[in-house]
């Protein structure tokens, strides 16, 4: 129904990354994605990380609601002409 794949940075001891998140479309809008993020934030805090990052093509409103700030657009980030943005949040 939903998943979040994240990891603690190996090279930056204060950072963690959200790599991929998915919520089945018929379950979206119920707070499931936000709950997954909050659970990952708890893991991050337990491991003394202070910053979480994510890169995506969309979901800007969702990330802003969760307290993330957004970067300027990054053109051709994936080498296929896609436009992405970086989200960051201090914990």
C-alpha positions in Angstrom: 0.0 0.0 0.0 2.9 2.4 0.8 6.7 2.5 1.2 9.6 4.8 1.9 13.2 4.0 1.0 15.7 6.2 2.8 19.2 6.0 4.1 21.7 7.7 6.3 24.6 9.3 4.5 27.9 7.4 4.7 30.0 10.5 3.8 28.0 13.3 5.5 27.4 12.4 9.2 24.7 15.0 9.7 22.6 14.0 6.6 20.0 11.4 5.6 18.2 11.0 2.3 14.8 10.0 1.2 15.4 8.1 -2.0 11.9 6.9 -3.1 8.4 7.0 -1.7 5.2 5.6 -3.0 1.6 5.5 -1.8 -1.0 3.5 -3.8 -3.1 6.1 -5.6 -6.4 5.0 -4.0 -4.8 5.6 -0.5 -3.3 9.0 -1.2 -4.6 12.0 0.7 -5.0 10.0 4.0 -1.8 11.1 5.6 0.0 7.8 4.9 2.9 9.5 3.1 3.3 12.1 5.9 3.3 9.3 8.5 6.1 7.4 6.6 8.2 10.6 6.6 7.6 11.2 10.3 8.7 7.6 11.1 11.9 8.1 9.0 12.5 11.5 10.8 12.4 9.5 14.1 15.1 7.1 12.7 17.2 10.1 11.6 17.0 11.7 15.0 17.9 8.5 16.8 21.0 8.4 14.6 21.9 12.0 15.5 21.3 13.3 11.9 20.1 16.9 11.6 19.3 17.2 7.9 17.2 15.3 5.5 17.2 15.7 1.7 15.1 14.5 -1.2 15.2 15.1 -5.0 12.1 14.8 -7.0 10.2 16.0 -10.1 7.0 16.8 -8.3 5.2 16.8 -4.9 6.4 20.3 -4.0 3.2 21.1 -2.1 3.5 17.9 -0.1 7.1 18.5 0.9 6.4 22.2 1.8 3.6 21.1 4.1 6.1 18.8 5.9 8.5 21.8 6.4 10.9 21.2 3.6 12.4 24.1 1.6 12.9 23.7 -2.1 15.8 24.6 -4.4 15.7 26.2 -7.8 15.0 23.8 -10.6 17.8 21.5 -11.7 17.6 20.9 -15.5 18.6 17.6 -17.0 19.3 16.1 -13.6 18.7 12.6 -14.7 20.4 13.0 -18.1 17.1 12.6 -19.8 16.0 16.2 -19.9 13.9 16.0 -16.7 13.6 18.9 -14.3 14.1 18.1 -10.7 14.3 20.1 -7.4 16.1 19.4 -4.2 14.1 19.5 -0.9 15.8 19.9 2.4 14.7 20.0 6.0 16.6 20.6 9.2 15.4 18.4 12.1 
